Amino acid sequence: MAPRSVAILGSTGSIGVSTLDLLERAVATGAAEVEIHALTAGQNVALLAEQALKWRPRLTVIANESLHDDLKARLAGSGLATAAGDAAVAGAGEGASWVMSAIVGAAGLEPTLRAARTGAVIALANKESLVCAGPALLAASKAAGGWVVPVDSEHSAIFQVLQPECAHRVKRLILTASGGPFRTWTREQMSKATPEQAVAHPNWSMGAKISVDSATMMNKGLEMIEASYLFATPESKIDVIVHPQSIIHSMVEYEDGSTLAQLGAPDMRAPIACAYAWPDRLPWDAPAFDLAKIGSLTFEAPDPERFPAIALARTAMRMGGGAPAAMNAANEIAVAAFLGRRIGFLDIAASVAETLERMDAKGELAPKENDALDAARAVDRSARRRAEDVLAQFEPVS
């Protein structure tokens, strides 16, 4: 496999750490040659410095400018270049041939879009980039001769089994969901759920925000929007099914009655490996996959009463314009409030729904003709303000 210049945007998060772990294994076995162009992090300066000393990137960036002196001190004598601030993060992927977009939240949009405009291969783990500006991101990558390869396990699965020559024969895309930690809980139990319980995912090791999104199933709503953009598929042809074992990562149903599925252990290094090597395969010491030991795979329909986020996403998709970006921003505000114990678990989806209603009533979700990044930012800012107003009416959690 040809040597690659790699930038990892969000190197200290769970996806970033898994990416570096996978690359270390691949380099050790001679399966890949890697030069780290850039590493970026938001706050975790200690881990970022540790990664930089090990991988010796051309540039190491910390988003929090107040931590720049700390980063420089930790790298003193190494000769490694550093930078700080959002602007530095935004340009960190430029110059790399393969960019892992793993910054959590809408903050990942500009760095991803700028990297896409260079023609790099974008390994996309930042779902908000697609939710907020999917058409613009994909168009920019295509115009520059680049490629967007999804890293979310669900979209990676569809990417692997969706036959381009048969795309017009797709009947449904079926996204699988683990159901999260509250799959069997009643609404009464969910109303009392704590942040600690919400982040305790049964199958996957993820950051707090993504884990809460899994618990509300908002992650599946966002993934439906992603899938619609990535695979040019309307909302009416995208379904979700709960699959607690997280072995089948998603399926594509064709008009001839065939349904193709991609299976694997719940390990994010597998879709990362796919994104790194596509259309080749990257050999690594993946854990053994034993279906006989797993024994059985089960499925159930998601409960719309306990998990209204999926219906919310369908509404946002049908509304179009800025609705998906607004839904994402309102959700980020609500999840932060829940993790800060300002609101209850069920208030997350309720506050997102009310934010969308208020913005729609004010005409704030209509499509904008200006630059895609500027338009997405404008909707994002408005949605965050509206969401804070909505949250102010909720009773504090005791």
SVG drawing of the C-alpha trace seen along z (x, -y; Angstrom):
<svg xmlns="http://www.w3.org/2000/svg" viewBox="-45 -35 61 57">
<polyline fill="none" stroke="black" stroke-width="0.4" points="0.0,0.0 1.4,-3.4 2.6,-5.7 0.1,-8.2 0.2,-11.6 -2.4,-11.5 -4.1,-14.2 -6.3,-13.2 -8.7,-15.9 -9.8,-14.9 -6.9,-12.6 -7.6,-12.3 -11.2,-11.2 -12.3,-7.6 -12.1,-7.5 -8.8,-9.3 -7.3,-7.0 -8.6,-3.9 -7.2,-5.3 -3.7,-5.7 -3.9,-2.3 -4.9,-0.8 -2.1,-2.6 0.5,-1.6 -0.5,2.1 -0.5,1.7 2.9,0.0 4.4,2.6 3.4,5.4 4.5,3.6 0.9,3.4 1.1,-0.4 3.5,-3.3 2.3,-6.4 3.5,-10.0 1.5,-11.9 0.9,-15.4 -1.2,-16.8 -2.9,-15.9 -5.5,-18.1 -7.4,-18.0 -9.8,-20.2 -8.8,-20.1 -6.8,-16.9 -3.3,-18.5 -1.6,-15.7 -2.7,-12.9 -2.1,-15.1 1.5,-15.8 2.0,-12.1 0.7,-11.3 2.9,-14.0 6.1,-12.8 5.3,-9.3 4.2,-10.1 6.1,-13.3 3.5,-15.1 4.4,-18.2 1.9,-20.1 0.2,-19.6 -2.8,-21.8 -4.8,-22.4 -8.1,-24.1 -8.2,-25.7 -5.7,-28.6 -5.2,-28.9 -3.5,-25.4 -1.0,-26.4 1.8,-27.2 1.2,-23.9 1.4,-22.0 4.6,-23.8 6.1,-23.0 5.3,-19.4 6.9,-19.3 9.9,-21.5 13.1,-20.3 11.3,-18.0 11.4,-20.4 7.7,-19.8 5.6,-22.7 2.5,-23.7 -0.5,-25.9 -3.7,-26.8 -7.2,-28.0 -10.1,-27.2 -8.5,-28.7 -5.5,-26.5 -7.7,-23.4 -9.7,-24.4 -6.6,-24.3 -4.8,-21.4 -6.1,-18.9 -4.8,-20.8 -1.8,-19.2 -2.6,-15.6 -3.7,-13.0 -6.0,-11.1 -7.9,-13.0 -9.7,-11.4 -12.5,-13.8 -13.3,-12.8 -14.0,-16.1 -17.3,-15.8 -20.1,-18.2 -20.6,-21.1 -17.0,-22.3 -15.9,-19.6 -17.7,-21.2 -15.2,-23.8 -12.0,-21.6 -13.7,-18.8 -15.0,-21.1 -11.6,-22.7 -9.8,-19.4 -12.4,-18.1 -11.6,-21.1 -8.0,-19.9 -8.9,-16.6 -7.9,-14.5 -9.6,-11.3 -12.0,-12.2 -12.6,-9.4 -15.8,-10.8 -16.6,-10.1 -18.0,-13.6 -21.6,-13.1 -22.4,-16.8 -20.5,-17.7 -23.0,-15.8 -26.0,-16.8 -25.2,-20.5 -23.8,-20.8 -23.9,-17.4 -24.5,-18.4 -21.8,-21.1 -19.3,-18.8 -19.8,-16.0 -19.8,-18.4 -16.5,-20.0 -14.8,-16.7 -16.0,-15.5 -14.9,-18.8 -11.4,-18.5 -11.0,-14.9 -11.3,-13.6 -13.4,-10.9 -15.6,-10.8 -15.5,-7.4 -17.8,-7.0 -16.4,-5.7 -19.7,-5.4 -20.1,-1.6 -23.6,-1.9 -22.6,-3.9 -19.4,-2.0 -21.6,1.2 -23.8,-0.4 -20.8,-1.7 -19.3,1.8 -22.4,3.6 -24.2,1.0 -23.3,1.9 -23.0,-1.4 -24.2,0.2 -27.4,1.3 -28.0,-1.9 -31.2,-2.6 -32.5,0.8 -32.3,0.1 -35.6,0.6 -34.4,-0.3 -31.4,-1.2 -31.7,0.4 -29.7,-1.1 -29.2,1.0 -29.2,-0.4 -28.1,1.3 -30.9,-0.3 -28.4,-1.8 -28.5,-1.3 -32.2,-2.1 -33.6,0.3 -35.8,2.2 -36.5,-0.7 -39.9,-2.2 -40.5,-5.9 -40.9,-6.3 -37.4,-4.7 -35.9,-6.8 -37.2,-10.0 -35.0,-9.3 -31.9,-8.2 -28.6,-9.8 -25.7,-10.9 -23.7,-8.0 -26.3,-5.5 -26.7,-7.1 -23.0,-7.0 -22.7,-3.3 -23.2,-1.9 -23.6,1.9 -21.5,2.6 -19.4,-0.4 -16.7,-2.5 -17.5,-6.1 -17.3,-9.6 -20.0,-11.0 -21.9,-13.1 -22.1,-10.2 -23.1,-7.8 -26.0,-10.0 -27.0,-10.3 -27.1,-6.5 -29.2,-6.4 -31.8,-8.8 -31.3,-7.2 -30.7,-10.7 -27.5,-9.2 -29.8,-7.1 -31.8,-10.1 -28.6,-11.9 -27.4,-8.8 -30.6,-8.7 -29.8,-12.2 -26.2,-11.2 -27.3,-8.2 -29.8,-10.2 -27.0,-12.5 -24.2,-10.0 -26.2,-7.5 -28.6,-9.9 -31.6,-8.1 -34.9,-9.8 -36.1,-9.6 -38.9,-7.3 -36.4,-4.6 -34.4,-4.6 -35.5,-2.5 -34.1,-1.7 -34.2,1.6 -32.9,2.4 -30.3,5.1 -28.9,5.4 -25.9,7.6 -24.4,4.9 -23.1,7.6 -25.0,6.6 -24.0,3.0 -26.5,2.2 -28.3,3.7 -29.2,2.8 -32.5,4.3 -32.8,4.5 -35.9,4.6 -35.2,8.2 -35.8,9.4 -32.1,9.7 -30.9,8.0 -27.1,7.6 -25.6,7.1 -22.2,6.4 -21.2,8.2 -18.4,7.8 -17.5,7.4 -18.4,4.0 -15.0,2.5 -14.5,-0.9 -11.1,0.1 -12.8,2.2 -14.6,-0.7 -11.5,-2.8 -9.4,-0.2 -11.9,-0.1 -11.8,-3.9 -8.0,-3.9 -7.4,-1.2 -10.5,-1.4 -10.9,0.1 -8.2,2.4 -8.3,4.0 -6.0,3.3 -4.8,6.4 -4.7,6.1 -5.0,8.4 -8.7,8.0 -10.4,10.0 -11.8,13.4 -15.4,13.3 -17.2,16.5 -20.9,16.6 -21.3,20.0 -20.2,18.5 -22.4,15.5 -25.3,17.9 -28.2,15.7 -29.0,12.4 -32.2,10.6 -34.2,7.7 -37.0,5.4 -38.7,2.3 -37.7,-1.0 -40.4,-2.2 -41.5,-5.7 -42.9,-6.6 -39.7,-6.0 -37.4,-7.1 -39.0,-10.0 -35.7,-11.2 -36.1,-9.0 -39.4,-10.7 -37.8,-14.1 -35.1,-13.3 -37.7,-12.3 -39.5,-15.6 -36.3,-17.6 -35.5,-15.7 -38.9,-16.5 -38.6,-20.1 -35.3,-20.4 -33.5,-23.7 -31.7,-24.4 -33.8,-21.9 -31.2,-19.1 -28.5,-21.6 -30.9,-23.1 -31.8,-19.7 -28.2,-18.9 -27.4,-22.2 -30.4,-22.0 -29.4,-18.4 -25.8,-19.4 -27.2,-22.1 -29.6,-19.7 -27.1,-16.9 -24.7,-19.3 -27.5,-20.4 -28.3,-16.8 -24.7,-16.0 -24.5,-19.1 -27.6,-17.8 -29.7,-20.9 -32.4,-18.8 -33.7,-15.3 -33.1,-12.6 -36.5,-12.8 -36.1,-16.6 -33.4,-16.2 -35.7,-15.1 -38.6,-17.3 -36.4,-20.4 -35.1,-19.6 -38.6,-19.3 -39.7,-22.6 -36.6,-24.4 -37.5,-23.2 -41.1,-24.3 -40.1,-27.8 -37.6,-28.2 -40.0,-27.0 -42.7,-29.4 -40.2,-32.3 -39.1,-31.2 -35.6,-30.6 -35.3,-27.2 -35.8,-28.3 -33.0,-27.4 -30.3,-30.0 -28.6,-30.9 -25.3,-32.1 -22.1,-30.1 -22.9,-26.7 -20.5,-27.1 -21.9,-30.5 -25.5,-29.3 -24.8,-26.3 -23.2,-28.5 -26.1,-31.0 -28.6,-28.2 -26.4,-26.7 -26.1,-30.0 -29.8,-30.6 -30.7,-27.1 -28.3,-27.3 -30.0,-30.5 -33.4,-29.1 -32.5,-25.9 -31.2,-27.8 -34.4,-29.8 -36.4,-26.5 -34.2,-24.9 -34.8,-27.8 -38.4,-26.7 -37.5,-23.2 -37.5,-22.4 -34.0,-22.0 -33.0,-18.3 -33.0,-17.7"/>
</svg>
